[in-house]
Amino acid sequence: MGETRLRAVSLFPPADPAIRQAGRLLAMVNELHKAGYQRLRIAPGMAPSGCHWRCHVTSAGNVAVNGWEPLDWSRGVASYSTGQKNLYFGWDDAGHDSARQLAAKFIERFPEIARAGQGPDWAYAGWYVAMLGAAEHGTIPVFFADYPVELAPDDRPPPP
């Protein structure tokens, strides 16, 4: 039998500001999951230029069977791009907010999405915690881009 390699705990934030900003947004969704909004989903990917990471937040009821792709992009979707830096969702009062503070603002400012995202989904929340651990080491999820994206089975979120 082979020896199982132990994973390290992330002790320091990533050096790249864009990776830190993406990580804070992902941590915000984790805070929402902890508060009972486990039916919130992320749809992360790359901008057509390849320069910026984008992340869309929606509810499980607006997600395709692949586990991440919004069915209706025109409503019920909150969008962020690392091109916005720390102006999360275009908010000019969130630049220094923690993930928890961002989560509170998300509920207040996107009440329809939050309401639709209420409820338990332990399979997704479990997958999300593992993904967040990888993100804390700098591996930010990318599900779409203008180039082929290959997702390993363990990297794919479970269907809604």
Order of alpha helices (4+ residues) and beta strands (2+ residues): alpha-beta-beta-beta-alpha-alpha-alpha
